[in-house]
Amino acid sequence: MQIAHYIGMLHRSLEATAAAFREVGSAHGDEPDVADTCAYLAGLADGQAEALRPFIDRYGEEPEDEPERLHSELFAGTREGPLALLRDLQDLFLMANEADIAWTLVGQAAQGLRDEELVGVVTSCEGDTNRQISWLRSRMKQAAPQVLVVVR
């Protein structure tokens, strides 16, 4: 079974996404909503990783360096300057979408395996990932006009 490959990739993606949310929240804490919301969204990713643990025990977890590579390429440190928040949010958006598609594929495998427990976890966690993606999209839309249009 190859599900262990995607479970491993998903697990590491969730851990990297949680860490990245914390980094961005800390770096951009001067923005009124960023620190608190990033902490909340990091907690969602932590909860998803924990919910995946019984299935790691059940199906295994193959080593995969792609999420770590993605995290290190996107977050070699937070940025400074006028574009910093917007670029950091965009990177988080890409990471959250990595987890989103992995949940979709694990969900398809769960249906094929007729593992109703895993299907339920996928359904619940996809909702959390959608919350992350929705907030990131909304926050980028809010920041973009000020960052990209206002002359400094």
N, C-alpha and C positions, 0 to 999 in steps of 0.2 A: 504494500500500500504506500502511495506517495503522499498521503495526507500529512504525514509527519513533517515533510518538507515545508508545507504551507503553514502548519501550526507553529513550527519553529520560526518561520519568517514573520508571521503575525505577532507572535509573542515578543520578539525582539523589536519589531516595529512599534508596538504599543509602549514598550519601555523607553525607546528612543524618543517617541512623541511626548510622553509624559515629561521626560527630562528637558526636552526642548521648550515645552510650554513653561516650565519653571524658569528656565534661562531667560526667555523673552519677558516673562512677568517681572522678573527681578531687574532686568536691564531697562525696562520701560515703565517702572513703577511710578514715574512722575505723571503718566497718563492716568486720568481718574479711574477708568474701568479695567485697565490692562492687568495690573498685578492681581487683583481679586479674581477676575474672570479666568486668567491663565492658570491660577492655582486651582480653581474649580475644575477646569477642563483637564488639567494634569491628573487630578483625582479621578476623573472619569476614565482616563486611559489606564491608571493604576488598577481601578476596579475591573476593567475589561481584562487586563493581564491576569488578575487573580481568578476571574471567572473561567479563564482558559485553562487554569492549572489542572483540573481533573481530567481534561482531555489530553493534556501533555502526558499525564500518567497513563491514560488509556491507549493512546495512539503513538506516543513518542514525540520527539522533537529533534529534527535533524539540524545540524549546524548550518547556518546561512549568514553570510556577512553583509548582505545587501542593505538591510535597514541601518546597520552601524555605519556602512559606507555612505549611505544617503545622509544620515545625521551628521557625520563628520564633514561632508562636502557642503552641506547647507549651514551648519553651525560650527564654523571654525572659530567661533566667538561672535558675540552680538556686535552689531554695527553701531556706528556713531554718525551723527550728522542728520540733515533734514530727511533723507530717505530711509533712515534706519528702521523705524517702526514699520513702515510699509513693506520693506524688503523682508524683515524678520517675520511678519505676519504671512507674507506670501510663501516663505519657506515652510512655515508651520502648515499652511494650507496644503502644500504638496505632500508633506509627511502624513497628514490626516487622511488624504486621499489614498495614499499607499495602504494604510490600514483598512480603509473602506473597501477597496477592491479585494484585499486579502480576506476580509470577513465574507464578502460575496462568494468567493471561491471556496472557502471553508464551508460555507452554508450549502453550497451545491454538493460538496462531498458528503456532508452530513445527511442530506436528503438521499443521496445514493446509498449510503450506509444504513439508512433508516434509523438513524440515531436521533430520536426525538428530543433527548436532553440537549444535545449539541445544537440542534435546530433552534430550540428555545433560547439558548445563550446567544447564538448568532443574532437572532431577531432583536433581543434586548440590546445587545452591544452595538448593533448597527444604528439603533436610535441614538445612542450616546455619540457615536462617531458623526452622525448627521448633525447633532447639536454643535459639535466642535466645528465642523465645516461651515455650517450656517453662520455661526458667530464670526468666524474668520472672514468669510465673504462680506458680511455686513460691516465689520470693523474696517476692512480694507476700503470699502466703498466710502465710508465716513472719512477716512484719512486721505484718500487720493486727491480730492480737489484742493485741499489745503497744501498738501505736499507737492503736487505736480503743477499747480496753476499759480498759486500765490508767489509773487516775486519777493525774494528776500534781499 
